[in-house]
Amino acid sequence: MREIYGQENVVHTDINEKMTLDKNTKIIFEKLDVTDQDEYRKIMEKHNINYIVHLSGILSATGEKNPGLAMKVNGNGVLNALDMAKEFRAK
């Protein structure tokens, strides 16, 4: 996406601050828990985001061990992404 839209136009988010990238790679990064709608909104506003690619999720092995967390992240996380898209008229 950075190659297509320019690295200054792509905002990476993750719940973990540590991302495995080449040291020379420059990215815009924000720490985000997708279940935190207020923080999601702040990031949307701060970067004027108009397109969301939602890839957050708890995979099956972890989800089987902690179904509440899986529902929170997989269910509420996607609902928050959809709510933000609606609120900010983002795709």
ABEGO torsion letter per residue (X at the ends): XAAAAEAAABBBBBABABBBBBAABBBBBBBBBAABAAAAAAAAAAAGBABBBBABEBBAAAAAABAAAAAAAAAAAAAAAAAAAAAAGBX
